Amino acid sequence: MGDLVALNQFESEQERKVRERLLSNIAQLVTKFVHDVSIKSGMSEKVASEAGGRIYTSGSYRLGVHGPGSDIDTICVCPRHIYKEHFFGEFQDMLRAWPAVTEISAVPSAFVPVMKTVISGVEVDLLFARVNLAEAGDKLDIEKDEILRGVDDASQRSLNGPRVTDMILNLVPDVATFRTALRTIRLWAKRRGIYSNVLGFPGGVAWALLTARICQLYPTAAPATIVGKFFPIYYQWGWPQPVILKKIETGPPNMQHSVWNPKLDRRDMAHRMPVITPAYPSMCSTHNITASTMSIIKKEMLRAMQITDEILKNPGSSWMGLFERADFFSMYKTYVHVVASASTSEGIKDWSGMVESRIRTLVQDLENTDNILTAHPQVGGISNVFYCLTEEEQAAASQGEVSSELMNRKEEDIKDKIAEGGEGARKIWTKNFFIGLEIEKKPKDGQGSRVLNLFYPSKRFCSACQGWDKYNEMEMSVILRPAKRSDLPPYCFPDGQPKSKKKTKRGQQNGSADVGMGDAGEESSQGPAKRSKATPSEELSQISLTTSNETPKMISSPLTNGVPLPNGADPIPPPTTTSNLTNGGLPPPPPGIENLPPLSSTSLSGFATAANGVVNSGDRNTDGLVVLNPTTTSNGAQAAAQ
């Protein structure tokens, strides 16, 4: 626990108050939203007032393992006469009218429709769920499977967020031990770059389920013991044997939601490391794991197993070695560099998110490419803003070719040219993704260079990105290029250049020596800038990834213009702003809720967090289930709601 505190893994008292006030305000805003839409639909004031509207938190916040800067997954549950179109229409308008809301990005067509927001510096993901009931008030019980009867698939996935979270809390023998162990596992996974569902690694739910299972196996063990058992058990686990917390249930009769069953569904049979959610309908939380990411996870498990074994043999030892950050850019000699660029700050957020969602498919295509053993996606990516003076610089920035002059230029350096009407002066926003490649070693008696033909993976990836319905070829571009470690951009390294490596025999490191570049197509649109004269394919076909004895000159840069994210770590969280805060640092309420009655204890329990210490032996109901009751906390959500 001491090391977790030293590593700043717990939110401050002020952050806690801000989050609780935000959630209380959102809960009241959802109630007002349901009421207003009900009135517009012709319902009476009495019926509209009783229609309700609830919010539930899920994920790390609900589990009580969130830290500073963590986002909050919030599900807005509405009655059956409220539709997704209302949520992304009227409710989004209400959010935009709230001064505390500084960012909104709506993705109604996502697998789980979501509005990503930033409210008073706190990232809040708002999901929508429509239940087949006339009212969604205090009598709503989402824990019962019947709540899923008659709901669409998107609503079912949203509802299962808090349902799974609460069931995990109910299935572990000691919640406090579970939370401490999970905080440790989460920090380790983030520091080692293996925490990302979208990129093919386990996400937050999967790591929670894996930790909960160890807690079940050792019900009286201390957190350190749980962590010490975690790594050897899963390193030696008989995959694809599933990890489950309870028997998989088929659900109520005449309920048609699909349940994970590898005997009946060939897609379920293909899951490599299945970790199954306990709430109906049980699903695989790790369906995105690829052959490469599975190999990387097992390597990290082995490393962690060796470290924790030494720690437990020497009581009092520090756990800091377990949390050492993975140095992604020293792991391989060959990389694939994906650059997503846009000409606006708003555009790069949605565009880079869409590009990132396609990286996993690219990894699978690279795995199936001759001579590639492993394709290792970097978690997080690197964001930059470049201040360009010419169209040529715009093109270079969009293609990942950044000079030292462009790297060090500041915004004020281009203001005068913009004022003079200079056509080439503009900002270019980029998000860079990297994939490390482990190349098959050439046989000792082999002759000549091996060739990496990346044309098909590149073509398929860029075509998929450009097929996005919001793609604008004049404002966005995506480009894929191979690179040796020595040719990576300076912003990949803390001091602007790669670490020097001990000399090794040719072909010894990751089997990357003597690799030539074949037809590696590099697709892009006209972008936010005109392209250079040579076509991307022509440029890349000339790149030879062969071992050289020359040490390339790298330019060290303080990266004043760049915003690099830590290798394999969470993106740097935005600070909680104070400009929009009132009432002793708390955010202002949204307009229109001043006359609403205070939230009930039942409503507050929907977005309570186990971090407040409300889960103990006394906080279980007559059925023995955990009850998150905010009224038992000091200065908790009840006070924040006032």
C-alpha positions as CSV (number, residue, x, y, z in Angstrom):
1,M,0.0,0.0,0.0
2,G,2.9,2.4,0.8
3,D,4.3,2.1,-2.7
4,L,0.9,2.7,-4.2
5,V,0.6,5.9,-2.2
6,A,4.1,7.0,-3.1
7,L,3.2,6.5,-6.8
8,N,0.1,8.7,-6.4
9,Q,-2.5,6.1,-7.1
10,F,-5.2,7.6,-4.9
11,E,-7.3,10.7,-5.6
12,S,-7.2,13.7,-3.3
13,E,-10.1,14.8,-1.1
14,Q,-10.8,17.7,-3.4
15,E,-10.9,15.4,-6.5
16,R,-13.3,13.1,-4.6
17,K,-15.7,16.0,-3.9
18,V,-15.5,17.2,-7.5
19,R,-16.4,13.8,-8.8
20,E,-19.3,13.3,-6.4
21,R,-20.7,16.7,-7.2
22,L,-20.4,16.1,-10.9
23,L,-22.2,12.8,-10.7
24,S,-24.9,14.3,-8.6
25,N,-25.4,17.1,-11.1
26,I,-25.4,14.6,-14.0
27,A,-28.0,12.5,-12.2
28,Q,-30.3,15.5,-11.8
29,L,-29.7,16.6,-15.4
30,V,-30.8,13.1,-16.6
31,T,-34.0,13.4,-14.5
32,K,-34.7,16.8,-16.1
33,F,-33.9,15.4,-19.5
34,V,-36.4,12.5,-19.2
35,H,-39.0,14.9,-17.7
36,D,-38.7,17.4,-20.6
37,V,-38.8,14.8,-23.3
38,S,-41.8,13.2,-21.7
39,I,-43.7,16.5,-21.6
40,K,-42.8,17.1,-25.3
41,S,-44.2,13.6,-26.0
42,G,-47.6,14.7,-24.7
43,M,-47.4,13.1,-21.2
44,S,-49.0,14.7,-18.2
45,E,-46.8,16.5,-15.6
46,K,-47.5,13.7,-13.1
47,V,-46.4,10.9,-15.5
48,A,-43.4,12.9,-16.7
49,S,-42.3,13.5,-13.1
50,E,-42.6,9.8,-12.3
51,A,-40.7,8.7,-15.4
52,G,-37.5,9.0,-13.5
53,G,-34.1,8.6,-15.2
54,R,-31.1,7.1,-13.3
55,I,-27.4,7.0,-13.6
56,Y,-25.0,4.2,-12.7
57,T,-21.3,4.2,-12.6
58,S,-19.2,1.2,-13.6
59,G,-15.5,0.3,-14.1
60,S,-12.7,1.5,-11.9
61,Y,-14.8,4.2,-10.2
62,R,-17.5,1.8,-9.2
63,L,-14.9,-0.7,-8.0
64,G,-13.2,1.9,-6.0
65,V,-9.8,1.5,-7.7
66,H,-9.7,4.8,-9.6
67,G,-6.8,7.2,-9.2
68,P,-6.1,10.9,-10.0
69,G,-7.2,11.8,-13.6
70,S,-9.2,8.6,-14.1
71,D,-12.3,8.9,-16.2
72,I,-15.7,7.9,-15.0
73,D,-17.9,5.5,-17.0
74,T,-21.5,6.6,-16.4
75,I,-24.6,4.8,-17.7
76,C,-27.7,6.9,-18.2
77,V,-30.8,4.6,-17.8
78,C,-34.0,5.9,-19.3
79,P,-37.6,4.5,-19.7
80,R,-38.8,3.0,-22.9
81,H,-40.3,6.2,-24.4
82,I,-36.8,7.8,-24.4
83,Y,-34.7,6.9,-27.4
84,K,-31.1,7.1,-28.4
85,E,-31.9,10.0,-30.7
86,H,-33.2,11.9,-27.7
87,F,-30.0,11.2,-25.8
88,F,-27.7,12.4,-28.6
89,G,-30.0,15.3,-29.4
90,E,-31.7,17.0,-26.5
91,F,-29.5,15.7,-23.8
92,Q,-26.3,16.6,-25.7
93,D,-27.8,20.1,-26.1
94,M,-28.3,20.3,-22.3
95,L,-24.7,19.3,-21.7
96,R,-23.4,21.9,-24.1
97,A,-25.4,24.6,-22.2
98,W,-23.6,23.6,-19.0
99,P,-20.6,26.0,-18.5
100,A,-18.5,23.3,-16.7
101,V,-18.6,21.1,-19.9
102,T,-15.5,21.9,-21.9
103,E,-15.4,19.0,-24.4
104,I,-18.1,16.8,-26.0
105,S,-17.4,14.1,-28.6
106,A,-20.5,12.0,-29.5
107,V,-20.2,8.6,-31.1
108,P,-23.8,7.3,-31.5
109,S,-22.8,4.6,-34.0
110,A,-20.2,2.9,-31.8
111,F,-20.5,-0.7,-30.6
112,V,-21.5,0.9,-27.3
113,P,-22.9,4.4,-28.1
114,V,-21.1,7.0,-26.0
115,M,-20.7,10.7,-25.4
116,K,-17.1,11.4,-24.3
117,T,-17.1,14.6,-22.2
118,V,-14.7,16.6,-20.1
119,I,-16.5,18.3,-17.2
120,S,-14.5,20.6,-14.9
121,G,-11.4,18.8,-16.0
122,V,-12.8,15.3,-15.3
123,E,-13.3,12.9,-18.2
124,V,-16.8,11.4,-18.1
125,D,-18.0,8.8,-20.6
126,L,-21.7,8.9,-20.8
127,L,-23.5,5.8,-22.1
128,F,-27.2,5.3,-22.9
129,A,-29.5,2.5,-21.9
130,R,-33.2,2.2,-22.6
131,V,-35.1,-0.2,-20.5
132,N,-38.5,-1.7,-21.4
133,L,-40.3,0.0,-18.5
134,A,-42.6,3.0,-18.2
135,E,-40.5,4.3,-15.3
136,A,-36.8,4.3,-14.5
137,G,-36.9,5.8,-11.0
138,D,-36.0,4.6,-7.5
139,K,-37.8,1.3,-8.0
140,L,-35.5,0.3,-10.8
141,D,-33.4,-2.7,-10.1
142,I,-30.8,-3.4,-12.7
143,E,-29.3,-6.3,-10.8
144,K,-32.1,-8.6,-11.8
145,D,-31.8,-10.3,-15.2
146,E,-35.4,-9.4,-16.0
147,I,-34.2,-5.8,-16.6
148,L,-32.7,-7.0,-19.9
149,R,-36.0,-8.3,-21.3
150,G,-36.9,-6.4,-24.4
151,V,-33.8,-4.2,-24.5
152,D,-31.6,-3.8,-27.6
153,D,-28.1,-5.1,-27.7
154,A,-26.5,-1.7,-27.2
155,S,-28.5,-1.0,-24.1
156,Q,-27.8,-4.5,-22.8
157,R,-24.0,-3.9,-23.2
158,S,-24.3,-0.6,-21.4
159,L,-26.4,-2.0,-18.5
160,N,-24.0,-4.9,-18.0
161,G,-21.2,-2.4,-17.1
162,P,-22.6,-1.7,-13.5
163,R,-24.1,-5.2,-13.4
164,V,-20.8,-6.9,-13.9
165,T,-19.0,-4.5,-11.5
166,D,-21.4,-5.1,-8.7
167,M,-21.3,-8.8,-9.2
168,I,-17.5,-8.8,-8.9
169,L,-17.8,-7.0,-5.6
170,N,-20.3,-9.6,-4.4
171,L,-18.2,-12.6,-5.6
172,V,-14.9,-11.7,-3.9
173,P,-14.5,-12.8,-0.3
174,D,-12.9,-9.6,0.9
175,V,-13.5,-6.4,-1.0
176,A,-10.7,-4.4,0.7
177,T,-8.1,-7.1,-0.2
178,F,-9.4,-7.3,-3.7
179,R,-9.2,-3.5,-4.2
180,T,-5.6,-3.3,-3.0
181,A,-4.5,-6.2,-5.1
182,L,-6.4,-4.9,-8.2
183,R,-4.8,-1.4,-7.8
184,T,-1.4,-3.2,-7.9
185,I,-2.2,-5.3,-10.9
186,R,-3.7,-2.3,-12.8
187,L,-0.6,-0.2,-12.2
188,W,1.7,-3.0,-13.3
189,A,-0.3,-3.6,-16.5
190,K,-0.3,0.1,-17.4
191,R,3.4,0.6,-16.7
192,R,4.3,-2.5,-18.8
193,G,2.1,-1.4,-21.7
194,I,-0.4,-4.3,-21.6
195,Y,-3.6,-2.4,-20.5
196,S,-5.8,-1.7,-23.5
197,N,-8.8,-3.6,-24.8
198,V,-8.9,-1.7,-28.1
199,L,-5.3,-2.8,-28.9
200,G,-5.7,-6.4,-28.0
201,F,-4.6,-6.5,-24.4
202,P,-6.9,-7.0,-21.4
203,G,-8.9,-3.9,-20.3
204,G,-10.0,-2.8,-16.9
205,V,-12.9,-5.3,-16.6
206,A,-10.6,-8.3,-17.6
207,W,-7.9,-7.4,-15.1
208,A,-10.6,-7.0,-12.4
209,L,-12.0,-10.5,-13.2
210,L,-8.6,-12.1,-13.2
211,T,-7.7,-10.5,-9.9
212,A,-11.1,-11.5,-8.4
213,R,-10.6,-15.2,-9.4
214,I,-7.3,-15.3,-7.4
215,C,-9.1,-13.7,-4.4
216,Q,-11.6,-16.6,-4.7
217,L,-8.9,-19.2,-4.7
218,Y,-7.2,-17.7,-1.7
219,P,-10.1,-16.2,0.4
220,T,-8.1,-15.3,3.5
221,A,-4.9,-14.2,1.8
222,A,-3.4,-10.7,2.2
223,P,-3.1,-8.4,-0.9
224,A,0.6,-9.1,-1.3
225,T,-0.1,-12.9,-1.4
226,I,-2.9,-12.4,-3.9
227,V,-0.4,-10.4,-6.2
228,G,2.3,-13.0,-5.6
229,K,-0.1,-15.9,-6.7
230,F,-1.5,-13.9,-9.6
231,F,1.4,-14.1,-12.0
232,P,2.5,-17.8,-11.7
233,I,-1.1,-19.0,-11.9
234,Y,-1.9,-17.1,-15.1
235,Y,1.5,-17.7,-16.6
236,Q,0.9,-21.4,-16.3
237,W,-2.9,-21.3,-17.0
238,G,-4.2,-23.9,-19.5
239,W,-5.5,-21.4,-22.1
240,P,-8.0,-21.4,-23.7
241,Q,-9.6,-22.8,-20.5
242,P,-11.8,-19.9,-19.4
243,V,-11.4,-17.9,-16.3
244,I,-14.9,-17.7,-14.6
245,L,-16.1,-16.4,-11.3
246,K,-19.3,-18.4,-11.2
247,K,-21.2,-20.9,-13.3
248,I,-22.3,-19.5,-16.6
249,E,-26.1,-19.1,-16.6
250,T,-28.4,-19.3,-19.6
251,G,-30.7,-16.6,-18.1
252,P,-34.5,-16.3,-17.7
253,P,-36.7,-18.2,-20.1
254,N,-37.4,-16.7,-23.5
255,M,-34.5,-14.3,-23.2
256,Q,-32.6,-14.1,-26.5
257,H,-29.3,-12.5,-25.5
258,S,-26.2,-14.5,-26.7
259,V,-24.2,-16.2,-23.9
260,W,-20.5,-17.1,-24.4
261,N,-20.5,-20.7,-25.5
262,P,-17.4,-22.1,-27.4
263,K,-19.2,-25.4,-28.1
264,L,-21.9,-23.6,-30.1
265,D,-20.3,-20.5,-31.4
266,R,-17.1,-20.7,-33.6
267,R,-16.2,-17.1,-32.8
268,D,-16.2,-18.0,-29.1
269,M,-14.1,-21.0,-29.8
270,A,-11.4,-18.8,-31.4
271,H,-10.8,-16.8,-28.2
272,R,-7.2,-17.3,-27.0
273,M,-7.4,-16.2,-23.4
274,P,-11.1,-16.1,-22.4
275,V,-12.0,-14.2,-19.3
276,I,-15.7,-14.4,-18.8
277,T,-18.0,-11.8,-17.2
278,P,-20.2,-13.2,-14.4
279,A,-23.5,-11.3,-15.1
280,Y,-26.0,-12.6,-17.6
281,P,-25.4,-12.7,-20.5
282,S,-21.9,-13.8,-19.9
283,M,-19.4,-12.6,-22.5
284,C,-15.7,-12.8,-23.1
285,S,-14.0,-9.6,-21.9
286,T,-10.7,-10.6,-23.8
287,H,-12.0,-11.4,-27.2
288,N,-9.6,-8.9,-28.8
289,I,-6.4,-10.7,-27.7
290,T,-4.2,-11.7,-30.7
291,A,-1.4,-14.2,-31.0
292,S,1.1,-11.4,-30.5
293,T,-0.5,-9.8,-27.6
294,M,-1.0,-13.1,-25.9
295,S,2.8,-13.8,-26.3
296,I,3.6,-10.4,-24.9
297,I,1.3,-10.8,-21.9
298,K,2.9,-14.1,-21.0
299,K,6.4,-12.6,-21.2
300,E,5.3,-9.9,-18.8
301,M,3.7,-12.4,-16.5
302,L,7.0,-14.3,-16.4
303,R,9.0,-11.1,-15.6
304,A,6.5,-10.1,-12.9
305,M,6.5,-13.7,-11.4
306,Q,10.3,-13.5,-11.0
307,I,10.2,-10.1,-9.4
308,T,7.3,-10.8,-7.0
309,D,8.9,-14.1,-6.0
310,E,12.0,-12.2,-4.8
311,I,9.9,-9.6,-3.1
312,L,7.9,-12.2,-1.1
313,K,11.1,-14.0,-0.1
314,N,12.4,-10.8,1.4
315,P,9.7,-9.2,3.6
316,G,9.8,-5.4,3.6
317,S,11.2,-5.2,0.1
318,S,10.0,-2.4,-2.2
319,W,7.6,-3.2,-5.0
320,M,8.9,-0.4,-7.2
321,G,10.7,-2.9,-9.5
322,L,7.4,-4.4,-10.5
323,F,6.2,-1.1,-11.7
324,E,9.2,-0.1,-13.8
325,R,8.0,1.3,-17.1
326,A,8.5,-0.8,-20.2
327,D,10.9,0.8,-22.6
328,F,9.0,0.1,-25.8
329,F,11.4,1.8,-28.2
330,S,14.4,-0.3,-27.1
331,M,12.6,-3.6,-27.5
332,Y,12.9,-4.0,-31.3
333,K,15.0,-2.9,-34.2
334,T,12.1,-2.6,-36.7
335,Y,8.9,-0.7,-36.2
336,V,5.8,0.2,-38.1
337,H,4.9,3.9,-37.7
338,V,1.3,5.0,-38.2
339,V,0.6,8.7,-38.4
340,A,-2.9,10.1,-38.1
341,S,-3.0,13.8,-38.8
342,A,-5.7,16.5,-38.9
343,S,-5.9,20.3,-39.3
344,T,-8.0,20.9,-36.2
345,S,-7.8,20.0,-32.6
346,E,-11.4,18.7,-32.6
347,G,-10.8,16.7,-35.8
348,I,-7.8,14.8,-34.4
349,K,-9.6,13.5,-31.4
350,D,-12.3,11.5,-33.3
351,W,-10.0,10.7,-36.2
352,S,-7.1,9.4,-34.1
353,G,-9.6,7.4,-32.0
354,M,-11.0,5.7,-35.2
355,V,-7.5,5.0,-36.5
356,E,-6.5,3.5,-33.1
357,S,-9.6,1.2,-33.3
358,R,-8.1,-0.3,-36.5
359,I,-4.7,-1.0,-35.1
360,R,-5.6,-4.4,-33.8
361,T,-6.7,-5.6,-37.2
362,L,-3.4,-4.3,-38.6
363,V,-1.5,-6.2,-35.9
364,Q,-3.3,-9.4,-37.0
365,D,-2.4,-8.8,-40.6
366,L,1.2,-8.2,-39.7
367,E,1.2,-11.5,-37.7
368,N,0.2,-13.2,-40.9
369,T,3.0,-11.6,-42.9
370,D,6.0,-13.7,-43.9
371,N,9.1,-13.3,-41.6
372,I,7.2,-11.5,-38.8
373,L,7.0,-13.5,-35.6
374,T,5.4,-10.8,-33.3
375,A,3.6,-7.5,-33.9
376,H,3.7,-5.5,-30.6
377,P,1.4,-2.4,-30.5
378,Q,2.4,0.4,-28.3
379,V,-0.3,1.5,-25.8
380,G,-1.0,5.2,-25.6
381,G,0.5,6.6,-28.7
382,I,2.2,10.0,-29.0
383,S,0.4,13.3,-29.7
384,N,2.0,16.3,-31.2
385,V,1.1,19.8,-32.5
386,F,3.4,21.2,-35.2
387,Y,3.4,24.9,-36.3
388,C,4.1,24.9,-40.0
389,L,5.2,27.8,-42.2
390,T,5.0,26.1,-45.6
391,E,2.9,23.5,-47.3
392,E,6.0,21.4,-47.5
393,E,6.3,21.4,-43.7
394,Q,2.6,20.5,-43.5
395,A,3.2,17.5,-45.7
396,A,6.3,16.5,-43.7
397,A,4.5,16.7,-40.4
398,S,1.6,14.6,-41.8
399,Q,4.0,12.0,-42.9
400,G,6.0,11.7,-39.7
401,E,9.1,13.4,-41.2
402,V,9.8,16.2,-38.7
403,S,12.9,18.4,-38.8
404,S,14.5,19.8,-35.7
405,E,13.4,23.3,-36.7
406,L,9.8,22.2,-37.0
407,M,10.0,20.3,-33.7
408,N,11.2,23.4,-31.8
409,R,9.0,26.0,-33.4
410,K,6.4,27.6,-31.2
411,E,3.0,29.0,-31.9
412,E,4.1,32.6,-31.7
413,D,6.6,32.0,-34.4
414,I,3.9,31.6,-37.0
415,K,1.4,34.3,-35.8
416,D,2.9,37.0,-37.9
417,K,2.8,35.0,-41.0
418,I,-0.8,34.0,-40.4
419,A,-1.6,37.7,-39.8
420,E,0.1,38.5,-43.2
421,G,-2.1,35.9,-44.9
422,G,0.6,33.4,-45.4
423,E,-1.0,30.4,-47.1
424,G,1.4,27.8,-45.7
425,A,1.2,28.9,-42.1
426,R,-1.0,26.6,-40.0
427,K,-1.1,24.0,-37.2
428,I,-1.0,20.3,-37.9
429,W,-2.2,17.9,-35.1
430,T,-0.8,14.4,-35.2
431,K,-1.3,11.2,-33.2
432,N,1.5,8.6,-33.7
433,F,1.0,4.9,-33.2
434,F,3.9,2.4,-33.2
435,I,4.1,-1.4,-33.7
436,G,7.3,-3.2,-32.8
437,L,8.2,-6.1,-35.1
438,E,10.0,-9.2,-34.0
439,I,11.5,-10.6,-37.2
440,E,12.3,-14.2,-37.8
441,K,16.0,-14.9,-37.7
442,K,17.7,-15.8,-40.9
443,P,19.1,-19.4,-40.9
444,K,22.9,-19.6,-40.5
445,D,23.3,-20.9,-44.0
446,G,20.9,-18.4,-45.5
447,Q,22.0,-16.0,-48.2
448,G,20.8,-12.5,-49.1
449,S,18.3,-10.2,-47.4
450,R,14.8,-11.2,-46.4
451,V,12.0,-8.9,-47.5
452,L,9.1,-7.6,-45.5
453,N,6.2,-7.1,-47.9
454,L,3.8,-4.8,-46.0
455,F,1.8,-3.8,-49.0
456,Y,-1.3,-5.8,-48.2
457,P,-1.5,-4.9,-44.4
458,S,-0.8,-1.2,-45.3
459,K,-3.4,-1.1,-48.1
460,R,-6.1,-2.8,-46.1
461,F,-5.5,-0.7,-43.0
462,C,-5.5,2.7,-44.7
463,S,-8.5,1.8,-46.8
464,A,-10.4,0.8,-43.7
465,C,-9.5,4.1,-42.0
466,Q,-10.5,6.2,-45.1
467,G,-13.8,4.3,-45.3
468,W,-14.9,6.0,-42.1
469,D,-18.2,7.9,-42.6
470,K,-16.7,11.1,-41.1
471,Y,-13.5,11.0,-43.1
472,N,-12.6,14.3,-44.8
473,E,-9.7,13.9,-47.2
474,M,-9.0,17.6,-47.1
475,E,-8.7,17.8,-43.3
476,M,-7.4,14.3,-42.3
477,S,-4.8,11.8,-43.4
478,V,-3.3,8.5,-42.3
479,I,0.0,7.1,-43.3
480,L,1.9,3.9,-42.5
481,R,5.6,3.6,-42.8
482,P,8.3,1.1,-41.6
483,A,11.3,2.4,-39.7
484,K,14.4,1.2,-38.0
485,R,14.8,2.1,-34.4
486,S,17.6,4.5,-35.4
487,D,15.2,6.3,-37.7
488,L,12.4,6.8,-35.3
489,P,11.4,10.5,-34.6
490,P,13.2,12.2,-31.7
491,Y,10.0,12.6,-29.8
492,C,10.0,8.8,-29.2
493,F,12.9,9.1,-26.8
494,P,13.2,11.1,-23.5
495,D,16.5,12.8,-24.6
496,G,15.6,12.9,-28.3
497,Q,17.7,9.9,-29.4
498,P,17.6,6.2,-28.9
499,K,19.6,4.5,-26.2
500,S,23.0,3.2,-27.4
501,K,23.0,-0.6,-27.6
502,K,25.8,-3.0,-27.0
503,K,27.2,-4.4,-30.2
504,T,25.9,-7.8,-31.0
505,K,26.3,-10.3,-33.8
506,R,24.3,-9.6,-36.9
507,G,20.8,-10.9,-36.5
508,Q,20.9,-11.5,-32.8
509,Q,18.5,-8.8,-31.6
510,N,14.9,-9.8,-32.3
511,G,16.1,-11.4,-35.6
512,S,15.9,-8.0,-37.2
513,A,19.1,-8.0,-39.2
514,D,19.3,-8.2,-43.0
515,V,15.7,-7.3,-43.6
516,G,14.8,-5.4,-46.8
517,M,11.7,-3.5,-47.6
518,G,9.5,-4.9,-50.3
519,D,6.3,-3.4,-51.7
520,A,5.1,-1.7,-48.6
521,G,2.2,0.4,-49.7
522,E,1.7,3.6,-47.8
523,E,-1.8,5.0,-48.3
524,S,-2.9,8.6,-47.6
525,S,-5.2,11.2,-48.8
526,Q,-4.3,14.8,-49.7
527,G,-4.5,15.2,-46.1
528,P,-4.4,18.4,-44.1
529,A,-1.6,19.3,-46.5
530,K,-0.4,18.6,-50.1
531,R,1.9,15.6,-50.4
532,S,5.5,15.6,-51.5
533,K,6.2,15.0,-55.2
534,A,7.3,11.4,-54.7
535,T,4.3,9.1,-54.0
536,P,4.3,7.3,-50.6
537,S,4.7,3.9,-52.3
538,E,7.8,5.2,-54.2
539,E,9.3,6.6,-51.1
540,L,8.8,3.4,-49.1
541,S,9.9,1.1,-51.8
542,Q,13.4,2.7,-51.5
543,I,13.7,2.1,-47.7
544,S,16.0,-0.8,-46.9
545,L,15.8,-2.0,-43.3
546,T,19.3,-3.6,-43.2
547,T,21.8,-3.5,-40.4
548,S,24.3,-0.7,-40.7
549,N,27.4,0.0,-38.7
550,E,26.8,3.7,-39.0
551,T,25.3,5.6,-36.1
552,P,22.7,8.0,-37.4
553,K,22.8,11.5,-36.2
554,M,19.8,12.2,-34.0
555,I,18.7,15.7,-33.0
556,S,18.0,16.2,-29.3
557,S,14.9,18.3,-28.6
558,P,13.2,19.5,-25.5
559,L,9.9,18.8,-27.3
560,T,8.4,22.1,-26.5
561,N,5.7,21.6,-29.2
562,G,5.1,17.9,-28.6
563,V,3.0,16.2,-26.0
564,P,4.5,12.7,-25.8
565,L,2.7,10.2,-23.7
566,P,4.7,7.9,-21.4
567,N,5.7,4.6,-23.0
568,G,3.1,2.0,-22.2
569,A,1.3,4.3,-19.7
570,D,-2.0,6.0,-19.4
571,P,-2.3,9.3,-21.3
572,I,-1.3,12.2,-19.1
573,P,-4.6,13.2,-17.4
574,P,-5.8,16.7,-17.8
575,P,-5.6,18.7,-14.6
576,T,-8.8,19.6,-12.8
577,T,-9.5,23.2,-13.9
578,T,-10.3,25.8,-11.4
579,S,-11.7,28.4,-13.8
580,N,-15.1,26.7,-14.0
581,L,-15.2,25.7,-10.3
582,T,-17.2,27.5,-7.6
583,N,-18.4,26.7,-4.1
584,G,-15.0,26.0,-2.6
585,G,-13.6,24.4,-5.8
586,L,-16.7,22.4,-6.8
587,P,-18.1,22.7,-10.3
588,P,-21.2,24.8,-11.0
589,P,-24.5,23.0,-11.5
590,P,-26.0,22.7,-14.9
591,P,-28.8,25.3,-15.7
592,G,-32.3,24.3,-15.0
593,I,-31.9,21.9,-12.0
594,E,-32.1,24.6,-9.3
595,N,-35.7,23.7,-8.4
596,L,-35.3,19.9,-8.5
597,P,-35.7,18.0,-5.3
598,P,-32.5,16.4,-3.8
599,L,-31.5,13.0,-4.9
600,S,-32.7,10.0,-2.8
601,S,-30.3,7.6,-1.2
602,T,-31.4,5.0,-3.7
603,S,-30.4,7.3,-6.6
604,L,-27.1,8.1,-4.9
605,S,-26.3,4.4,-4.5
606,G,-26.3,4.0,-8.3
607,F,-23.1,6.0,-8.7
608,A,-21.5,5.4,-5.3
609,T,-17.9,4.1,-5.3
610,A,-16.4,1.3,-3.2
611,A,-13.4,3.6,-2.7
612,N,-15.3,5.5,0.1
613,G,-14.9,2.5,2.4
614,V,-18.6,1.7,2.4
615,V,-18.1,-2.0,1.6
616,N,-17.5,-4.1,4.7
617,S,-19.2,-6.9,6.5
618,G,-21.9,-4.6,7.7
619,D,-22.8,-3.3,4.3
620,R,-24.5,-6.4,3.0
621,N,-28.2,-6.9,2.8
622,T,-30.3,-9.9,4.0
623,D,-29.2,-11.8,0.9
624,G,-25.6,-11.3,1.7
625,L,-25.0,-9.0,-1.2
626,V,-22.9,-5.9,-1.1
627,V,-24.8,-2.6,-0.7
628,L,-23.1,0.6,-1.8
629,N,-24.8,3.0,0.5
630,P,-23.5,6.6,0.2
631,T,-25.3,7.7,3.4
632,T,-22.7,5.8,5.5
633,T,-19.8,7.9,4.2
634,S,-18.5,11.0,5.7
635,N,-18.7,14.0,3.4
636,G,-19.7,11.7,0.6
637,A,-22.1,11.8,-2.3
638,Q,-25.0,12.7,-0.1
639,A,-23.3,15.9,1.0
640,A,-22.1,16.6,-2.5
641,A,-25.6,16.4,-3.8
642,Q,-26.9,19.2,-1.6
